[in-house]
Structure formats: structure tokens, C-alpha cells
Amino acid sequence: MNAEASQRLAAAGQEHLVRHAESLPEDERAAFLSAAAAQPWEELSSALDAVGSPVPELRPPQTYSLGRQLNQHEERKRIRNLGQGLLAGGRVATLLLAGGQGTRLGYAGPKGNVEFGPDEGRTLYRIHAERIVAASEKYGRPVPLYVLVSAATEEATRAAFDENSEAWGLQPGQVRFLVQGTLPALDDDGRALLAAPGQLALAPDGHGGAFETVASAGVLSELRDRGVDVLTTYQVDNPLGRSLDPLMLGWMVERRLQAIGKAVRKATPDEKVGVFARDLKGRTRIVEYSELPPPPEPTPGDAVESPLMMGSIAIHGFSVRWLHDLAQAGQHLPLHAARKKVPHLDESGNRVEPSEPNATKLERFIFDLFPMAERAEVHEVKREWEFAPVKNPEGVDSLVSSRVLVDAEVRRWHESRRLELPAEVRLAPREIDGPGDA
């Protein structure tokens, strides 16, 4: 077995791992070689070769625009009713993507455990959980909640839900945890880095790893057998994110879509969000901002807007049957490369703590499902209603800016219903909704 694993590693250009194995105690050597040889080296190599490939020619996507929604009240009402029917029929489940840590926010732990405030214990996890509870109560059916965690966030996330689920209103068995996969971090020569003797430097495989995780864990088969038609996905760092929006769900039904994504109009052409587009084959896709060509320099008096201004807010809906069929066909999402600082051992076994990006991490993006769909569209929403990300310690997209947006939305919600405003506005996370939507 050792010889076979060593040959596979050598063929993949990872001979240094074979040499490293020789320095390990005999009882550790076989386990290390087996684990290292099991990595998808051919796929990793192909992804590295594809770095810098040009983005295909793109056009604006097919969009259920705000203008259409706001100007056609009866149509909007009918479509929302379709989505409410899905929720009332128990035909929707949701997946919270919560593999990230709060490092950029100065928090040592899962980002979902960051206290949003103003009162103690008002975490992002709690806000999302209470929103699921509110929808479950409104439509009379518990909405299944899946939480995707990474190896780094699993223990603390499970503990948070174990300790608080009853207080948050979640029912026993309503929440299930899924652990995303990992991939090796690679140096500039495509060689795997070591985190410790006998241990590869591994990194989470991105939120796109959710697709393979829900397939391998049997979730897609389980949902299909239970009559669930739609699985929605959303990010833990957006307290305004509504993954159970009946309007979005209804538009999926109306258009018989396999995939749908929510979008806001970009604040500026260079805003750091992925954009929705259509390729020349007519397939909808999302292009990550880091992979887009830089926007053209504006010329004096030029008021022409970029045609690709539909920014993704990472809230998606997917047909469960379609996802199941993709998984059964062995479909995989592509890998994307990102330069990161990765602590590692040098060839002498010394610990290296880099001050600059020194390695490539490869990850999958959940939105790469879109170009696989024959029927996928975009649902435009109001930024101030649905997009208040918590990403930075200060400034734009920070905890402070998110709180301001959430406060404003809760105020609008109460005013639209002529309800008395709570003394502390953010004490009502269930009601952080746009008018009439969950």
C-alpha cells in the first residue's frame, strides 16, 4: 500500500511528501501516505493551470427586476402566493453556510457566534435561527435547517445550537450539521505544504463544497423522498438575508427554474461582489469579483453604466430534484484559486509564519451550479431590505454598518404595519423582513 501511495504522489509531483513520510515513525507513515495519496491531485493541478484564464464574453442576465415587481402589484401578489404554498406544504429546506471564522472581525471563533447586539447573546446564529422559527410558525410547518460548518467551526457551532436551540424556538431534529471538505494548500511550485509532521496544511474547500457534502451525506435523497422541492442557501454574515422569501420561491415555480439567485444593483462598478451575467450559450452564471477584468476608466461626461451591475448577495434557491440528478451523474464544481498566508513547515522542519501571501488555496463556489442549469434567473431585491453583510472590523460592510441597516429595516417594518417601535430596535430579529416577505 505504501508503494502504491508513493507512486501516486510521485506521479502528481509531490515527491517531497514521500521523502517526508520516510522521516515519520513507522506507525504514522502508512496513514500519512494514504491520506496524502487520496487527495485529488489531478484536479488541483488542472485548477492551477487554469488560473488567469480569460473570462468568457458576458451579457446582462435574465432578471425579475424591481421595476416589474413594484409596478405589477397583482402579479407580485400571485407569485408570492405560489411561494407561500411551497412553505405551507413543507416543500422548502434551507442551508446556512457557516464555515467561516470571525478572524477579520477580531473574533476567535465561528462568525455566526459574533454578537450582533445590542443585548447580550444576540448572535448572528440566533438571528438566523429565529427567522427560521418565525417562518415555521407562520406557515405551520417546521422548515428543515442545515448548517454547513468547517472543521474549525464545527465544535463551537454545535455547542451554540445545543445550548440555545430551545430558547431560540427550534424544534428537536429541525437542525442538522454538515461538515465541508478540505483541500491541500499549495506553494508556488504546486507542492503541498505541511502544517506539522505527518500533517498536510489543509483548508476548507469553500462554500461550493456544500454541493458534494449534501450529496454524499444523503441529504438530497432525503429531501427528495420527503417531498421537498427547493433547497435555499445563504451566508451566515448577512443578518438581513431572507432565504425563505416567498416571492423568490414563487418566481422559481412560475418560471420552472432549476436555480435562482438574489441580486442588488452594485453601488459602484468596482464594488467587491460577484456579478450575475449570461454567457454566449445563454447560461446564467456568477463571476467572482476577483476574476472580473477591471472596469473601464470613466471618461468626462460619460454616464453609461456597466451592463453587469447585478451583484450577487449569496442567497440562492435550487431545485432539489435537479441537484440530485447532478450528483447522481457525478457532477463536480470547478476549483478557484486564491492567494493566502499559510503557516507551514519548511524542508528543514522549521515553522514558518508568513507575513505575505505565500500559497494558493483552492475552493469551490456554490454559485458555479448556475451555468449547469438550463433554466436559471436572477431576482433583484432592494439592497437596504436584504443586504447588510458583516465582513470588516470597521467601515463598509462592518458590524457597525450592518447594525445601522438592520435598525432602518426594522423601523420600516413597524412603520408599514403601524406598530409601536421597540425601545431597542434590534430586539426584534424575527421582524427584520421586507414588507410582506419572510
TORSEKE-713536 format. One line per 2 residues: their letters; for each residue x, y, z negated of C-alpha. Coordinates in Angstrom, 3 decimals. Example, Ala and Ser with C-alpha at 12.3 -4.5 7.8 and 13.67 -1.06 7.14 Angstrom:
AS	12.300 -4.500 -7.800 ~ 13.670 -1.060 -7.140
This chain:
MN	0.000 0.000 0.000 ~ 2.858 2.363 -0.865
AE	4.481 1.734 2.502 ~ 1.240 2.408 4.389
AS	0.618 5.633 2.476 ~ 4.200 6.763 3.008
QR	3.919 6.160 6.746 ~ 0.712 8.178 6.940
LA	2.300 11.076 5.065 ~ 5.429 10.991 7.209
AA	3.323 10.996 10.390 ~ 1.493 14.076 9.051
GQ	4.745 15.959 8.457 ~ 4.524 15.524 4.687
EH	7.772 13.578 4.170 ~ 8.608 15.760 1.166
LV	5.710 14.168 -0.689 ~ 7.189 10.727 -0.080
RH	10.532 11.943 -1.449 ~ 8.759 13.456 -4.434
AE	6.990 10.171 -5.120 ~ 10.369 8.468 -5.464
SL	11.099 10.710 -8.464 ~ 7.948 9.650 -10.286
PE	7.638 6.789 -12.779 ~ 6.624 3.590 -11.048
DE	3.180 3.519 -12.662 ~ 2.411 7.025 -11.272
RA	3.953 6.609 -7.832 ~ 1.259 4.494 -6.196
AF	-1.589 6.691 -7.454 ~ 0.102 9.849 -6.169
LS	0.876 8.384 -2.748 ~ -2.643 7.009 -2.374
AA	-4.265 10.333 -3.309 ~ -1.928 12.326 -1.068
AA	-2.370 10.000 1.917 ~ -6.162 10.261 1.592
QP	-6.148 13.985 2.434 ~ -7.470 14.917 5.927
WE	-4.059 15.885 7.297 ~ -5.038 15.849 10.967
EL	-7.947 18.203 10.301 ~ -5.751 20.503 8.210
SS	-3.142 20.635 10.952 ~ -5.740 21.436 13.603
AL	-7.132 24.241 11.441 ~ -3.676 25.788 11.091
DA	-3.160 25.590 14.853 ~ -6.459 27.425 15.379
VG	-5.514 30.407 13.182 ~ -5.628 33.566 15.256
SP	-7.852 32.092 17.950 ~ -9.874 34.844 19.640
VP	-13.475 35.336 18.603 ~ -15.842 34.495 21.475
EL	-17.837 37.243 23.155 ~ -20.752 38.134 20.907
RP	-24.120 39.829 21.219 ~ -26.729 41.021 18.690
PQ	-28.713 38.159 17.099 ~ -32.411 37.369 17.293
TY	-33.786 39.265 14.281 ~ -37.044 39.522 12.367
SL	-36.458 43.238 11.910 ~ -37.567 45.513 9.113
GR	-39.352 47.677 11.648 ~ -41.509 44.790 12.775
QL	-42.204 43.668 9.218 ~ -43.193 47.100 7.941
NQ	-45.244 48.092 10.975 ~ -47.253 44.906 11.277
HE	-48.849 44.538 7.871 ~ -51.303 41.763 8.737
ER	-48.639 39.667 10.429 ~ -46.352 40.112 7.424
KR	-49.171 39.017 5.093 ~ -49.939 35.939 7.191
IR	-46.298 34.911 7.357 ~ -45.826 35.388 3.622
NL	-48.825 33.134 3.058 ~ -47.089 30.416 5.073
GQ	-44.075 30.653 2.783 ~ -46.224 30.649 -0.328
GL	-47.805 27.458 0.961 ~ -44.377 25.821 1.085
LA	-43.646 26.835 -2.506 ~ -47.065 25.789 -3.780
GG	-46.649 22.437 -2.046 ~ -43.298 21.720 -3.704
RV	-41.584 21.771 -0.330 ~ -38.674 24.077 -1.228
AT	-35.465 23.478 -3.216 ~ -32.594 25.877 -3.774
LL	-28.837 25.585 -4.131 ~ -26.902 28.122 -6.202
LA	-23.293 28.432 -5.020 ~ -21.350 28.912 -8.249
GG	-17.852 27.568 -7.708 ~ -16.080 30.899 -8.173
QG	-14.388 32.262 -11.255 ~ -14.550 35.808 -12.609
TR	-10.829 36.439 -12.268 ~ -11.195 39.652 -10.254
LG	-13.609 40.931 -12.896 ~ -11.157 40.222 -15.691
YA	-13.292 37.335 -16.956 ~ -11.763 33.949 -17.747
GP	-14.486 31.561 -16.699 ~ -17.255 30.971 -14.164
KG	-18.555 34.145 -12.595 ~ -22.076 33.025 -13.488
NV	-21.220 33.391 -17.183 ~ -20.351 37.072 -16.786
EF	-22.716 39.099 -18.956 ~ -24.713 41.435 -16.792
GP	-26.265 43.151 -19.801 ~ -27.448 45.347 -21.260
DE	-28.322 42.874 -24.007 ~ -26.029 40.100 -25.196
GR	-26.473 36.836 -23.332 ~ -27.922 38.370 -20.169
TL	-25.599 36.475 -17.822 ~ -25.827 36.049 -14.082
YR	-26.746 32.402 -14.670 ~ -29.615 33.480 -16.886
IH	-30.918 35.981 -14.350 ~ -30.966 33.360 -11.610
AE	-32.474 30.680 -13.862 ~ -35.305 32.947 -14.980
RI	-36.064 33.845 -11.388 ~ -36.420 30.126 -10.556
VA	-38.668 29.702 -13.589 ~ -40.814 32.663 -12.513
AS	-41.332 31.168 -9.051 ~ -42.065 27.738 -10.527
EK	-44.720 29.209 -12.780 ~ -46.208 31.402 -10.063
YG	-46.643 28.564 -7.573 ~ -47.410 25.784 -10.053
RP	-44.535 23.513 -9.004 ~ -41.029 23.306 -10.516
VP	-38.520 24.363 -7.874 ~ -35.518 21.979 -7.894
LY	-32.332 23.926 -8.647 ~ -28.979 22.528 -7.552
VL	-25.847 24.250 -8.827 ~ -22.636 23.821 -6.855
VS	-19.607 24.112 -9.132 ~ -15.888 23.643 -8.669
AA	-13.557 21.622 -10.852 ~ -12.593 24.912 -12.536
TE	-16.175 25.957 -13.352 ~ -17.940 22.642 -13.941
EA	-17.417 22.190 -17.671 ~ -18.317 25.747 -18.681
TR	-21.295 25.873 -16.313 ~ -22.746 22.611 -17.593
AA	-22.295 23.872 -21.151 ~ -24.073 27.152 -20.364
FD	-27.104 25.349 -18.939 ~ -27.114 22.649 -21.636
EN	-27.187 25.300 -24.354 ~ -29.672 27.675 -22.739
SE	-31.939 25.867 -20.258 ~ -34.816 25.529 -22.712
AW	-34.590 29.189 -23.730 ~ -34.439 30.232 -20.082
GL	-37.596 28.217 -19.375 ~ -36.149 25.492 -17.165
QP	-37.787 22.087 -17.354 ~ -35.867 18.892 -18.185
GQ	-34.427 17.454 -15.000 ~ -35.065 20.623 -12.983
VR	-31.317 21.372 -12.643 ~ -28.692 19.142 -11.074
FL	-24.988 19.908 -10.778 ~ -22.836 19.132 -7.756
VQ	-19.048 19.423 -7.633 ~ -17.469 20.751 -4.452
GT	-14.411 19.107 -2.965 ~ -10.810 20.283 -2.841
LP	-8.081 20.580 -0.202 ~ -4.300 20.992 -0.449
AL	-2.703 24.430 -0.315 ~ -0.011 24.578 2.403
DD	3.215 26.537 2.752 ~ 4.259 28.420 5.884
DG	5.511 25.173 7.459 ~ 2.219 23.391 6.835
RA	3.614 21.339 3.966 ~ 1.522 20.636 0.881
LL	2.543 22.404 -2.306 ~ 2.849 20.678 -5.659
AA	1.145 22.049 -8.773 ~ 3.040 19.718 -11.110
PG	4.977 16.460 -10.883 ~ 2.715 13.953 -9.188
QL	0.004 16.542 -8.579 ~ -0.863 18.379 -5.373
AL	-1.787 22.059 -5.533 ~ -5.468 21.754 -4.669
AP	-8.027 24.478 -4.064 ~ -11.839 24.318 -3.728
DG	-12.922 23.665 -0.141 ~ -15.217 26.706 -0.023
HG	-18.976 27.051 -0.264 ~ -19.210 25.203 3.044
GA	-18.171 22.126 1.115 ~ -21.749 22.186 -0.165
FE	-22.935 20.546 3.050 ~ -20.793 17.453 2.652
TV	-21.408 17.409 -1.096 ~ -25.223 17.373 -0.830
AS	-24.953 14.719 1.859 ~ -22.512 12.424 0.028
AG	-24.384 12.829 -3.275 ~ -27.607 11.655 -1.650
VL	-29.366 14.975 -2.214 ~ -30.544 15.362 1.382
SE	-32.071 11.898 1.449 ~ -33.657 12.512 -1.941
LR	-35.191 15.817 -0.873 ~ -36.461 14.416 2.408
DR	-38.085 11.476 0.641 ~ -39.757 13.869 -1.833
GV	-41.279 15.884 0.996 ~ -39.039 18.944 0.577
DV	-38.788 20.768 3.912 ~ -36.407 23.640 3.143
LT	-33.186 23.956 1.156 ~ -32.144 27.544 0.499
TY	-28.668 28.627 -0.563 ~ -27.472 31.762 -2.322
QV	-24.479 33.176 -4.204 ~ -24.193 33.491 -7.960
DN	-22.724 37.004 -7.801 ~ -25.855 38.700 -6.396
PL	-28.450 39.311 -9.159 ~ -30.882 40.732 -6.600
GR	-30.615 37.706 -4.329 ~ -34.009 36.110 -3.624
SL	-33.627 32.622 -2.230 ~ -37.327 31.800 -2.698
DP	-38.653 34.713 -0.676 ~ -41.969 33.554 0.841
LM	-41.529 35.932 3.765 ~ -38.229 34.309 4.766
LG	-39.702 30.852 4.250 ~ -42.820 31.759 6.217
WM	-40.755 33.019 9.137 ~ -38.999 29.651 9.209
VE	-42.394 27.971 9.541 ~ -43.690 30.498 12.080
RR	-40.661 30.075 14.348 ~ -39.973 26.382 13.591
LQ	-36.420 27.324 12.638 ~ -33.676 24.982 11.586
AI	-31.729 27.810 9.952 ~ -32.380 31.362 8.841
GK	-30.192 33.970 7.165 ~ -30.929 37.230 5.404
AV	-29.129 40.345 6.565 ~ -28.805 44.032 5.761
RK	-27.670 46.720 8.120 ~ -23.986 47.338 7.437
AT	-23.230 50.560 5.579 ~ -20.213 51.196 7.836
PD	-18.783 49.323 10.842 ~ -15.834 48.167 8.718
EK	-17.821 47.029 5.659 ~ -16.357 43.747 4.409
VG	-19.270 41.429 5.072 ~ -19.722 38.753 7.702
VF	-21.910 39.692 10.642 ~ -24.664 37.842 12.447
AR	-24.288 37.508 16.209 ~ -25.201 35.337 19.188
DL	-22.597 33.712 21.375 ~ -22.890 33.322 25.141
KG	-24.668 29.986 24.642 ~ -27.398 31.810 22.747
RT	-26.481 30.215 19.412 ~ -26.711 32.334 16.259
RI	-23.549 32.483 14.183 ~ -21.961 34.424 11.350
VE	-18.448 35.720 11.851 ~ -16.418 36.377 8.690
YS	-15.249 39.985 8.468 ~ -11.618 38.901 8.240
EL	-11.941 37.172 11.626 ~ -13.556 40.086 13.452
PP	-11.487 42.389 15.674 ~ -11.128 45.878 14.147
PP	-13.948 48.277 15.076 ~ -13.082 50.792 17.785
EP	-11.892 54.209 16.683 ~ -14.782 56.678 16.816
TP	-14.446 59.470 19.323 ~ -15.594 63.045 18.622
GD	-19.328 63.348 19.093 ~ -19.761 59.582 19.560
AV	-22.905 58.470 17.735 ~ -23.127 54.998 19.310
ES	-23.445 52.282 16.661 ~ -21.630 48.960 16.895
PL	-24.022 46.301 18.275 ~ -23.010 43.897 15.487
MM	-24.363 45.617 12.404 ~ -26.436 42.842 10.815
GS	-24.362 42.000 7.746 ~ -24.909 38.676 6.007
IA	-25.843 38.726 2.309 ~ -25.228 34.970 1.964
IH	-28.862 33.900 1.486 ~ -29.838 31.129 3.867
GF	-32.607 28.650 4.488 ~ -32.067 25.289 6.204
SV	-34.392 22.544 7.376 ~ -33.767 19.525 5.142
RW	-34.544 17.069 7.929 ~ -32.132 18.856 10.259
LH	-29.358 18.846 7.630 ~ -29.980 15.168 7.007
DL	-29.715 14.391 10.720 ~ -26.437 16.347 10.969
AQ	-24.997 14.434 8.038 ~ -26.105 11.092 9.471
AG	-24.370 11.997 12.735 ~ -21.120 12.601 10.834
QH	-21.062 16.342 11.469 ~ -18.377 18.355 9.641
LP	-17.984 22.085 9.188 ~ -14.786 23.657 10.530
LH	-11.980 24.906 8.312 ~ -10.904 28.530 7.951
AA	-7.524 29.714 6.694 ~ -6.830 32.369 4.066
RK	-3.508 33.617 2.694 ~ -3.342 33.338 -1.102
KV	-0.909 33.391 -4.011 ~ -0.448 29.784 -5.105
PH	1.765 28.845 -8.089 ~ 3.783 25.724 -7.310
LD	6.940 23.700 -7.864 ~ 9.943 24.351 -5.637
ES	12.048 21.488 -4.278 ~ 14.142 21.516 -7.448
GN	11.046 21.099 -9.573 ~ 11.065 24.651 -10.905
RV	7.798 26.510 -11.446 ~ 7.229 29.412 -9.014
EP	4.721 32.204 -9.787 ~ 4.498 34.192 -6.532
SE	3.859 37.935 -6.588 ~ 2.698 37.967 -2.953
PN	0.596 35.571 -0.873 ~ 2.790 32.580 -0.159
AT	0.452 29.856 1.043 ~ -2.594 29.012 3.099
KL	-5.783 27.757 1.558 ~ -8.302 26.131 3.868
ER	-12.021 26.312 3.214 ~ -15.358 25.696 4.851
FI	-18.139 28.265 5.161 ~ -21.770 27.221 4.744
FD	-22.793 29.619 7.498 ~ -20.935 27.561 10.091
LF	-24.094 25.469 10.155 ~ -25.771 28.221 12.187
PM	-24.167 27.611 15.599 ~ -25.109 23.943 15.262
AE	-28.785 24.893 15.212 ~ -30.844 25.157 18.352
RA	-33.315 27.429 16.533 ~ -31.773 29.920 14.111
EV	-32.634 33.544 13.450 ~ -31.989 36.469 11.129
HE	-34.334 38.014 8.576 ~ -33.493 41.669 7.984
VK	-34.129 42.943 4.451 ~ -33.647 46.207 2.597
RE	-30.204 46.454 1.049 ~ -31.483 48.169 -2.105
WE	-34.019 45.369 -2.662 ~ -31.764 42.367 -2.245
FA	-28.040 43.069 -2.237 ~ -26.168 44.055 -5.403
PV	-23.009 41.892 -5.373 ~ -20.672 41.700 -8.352
KN	-17.209 41.259 -6.878 ~ -14.864 44.017 -8.061
PE	-13.874 45.315 -11.511 ~ -14.895 48.843 -10.563
GV	-16.179 50.978 -7.713 ~ -18.114 49.464 -4.803
DS	-19.678 46.032 -5.387 ~ -18.767 46.085 -9.060
LV	-20.650 45.212 -12.223 ~ -21.424 48.915 -12.701
SS	-22.737 49.493 -9.170 ~ -24.781 46.287 -9.350
RV	-26.435 47.382 -12.591 ~ -27.449 50.683 -11.008
LV	-29.070 48.882 -8.067 ~ -30.863 46.388 -10.296
DA	-32.197 49.174 -12.519 ~ -33.514 51.027 -9.493
EV	-35.221 47.933 -8.104 ~ -36.912 47.073 -11.406
RR	-38.154 50.638 -11.648 ~ -39.626 50.385 -8.136
WH	-41.263 47.068 -9.024 ~ -43.004 48.524 -12.068
ES	-43.999 51.733 -10.345 ~ -45.542 49.847 -7.406
RR	-47.776 47.983 -9.868 ~ -48.391 50.959 -12.163
LE	-46.826 49.087 -15.072 ~ -45.129 50.658 -18.054
LP	-41.369 50.650 -17.674 ~ -39.472 48.693 -20.359
AE	-37.245 50.737 -22.632 ~ -34.259 48.755 -21.380
VR	-34.935 48.237 -17.700 ~ -32.656 45.239 -17.181
LA	-34.519 43.284 -19.864 ~ -36.907 42.080 -17.145
PR	-34.844 39.909 -14.778 ~ -37.881 37.888 -13.678
EI	-39.287 41.028 -12.174 ~ -36.242 42.026 -10.122
DG	-38.268 41.486 -6.967 ~ -39.219 43.443 -3.919
PG	-42.895 44.335 -3.595 ~ -44.862 41.098 -3.428
DA	-41.887 38.771 -2.902 ~ -40.248 36.203 -5.142
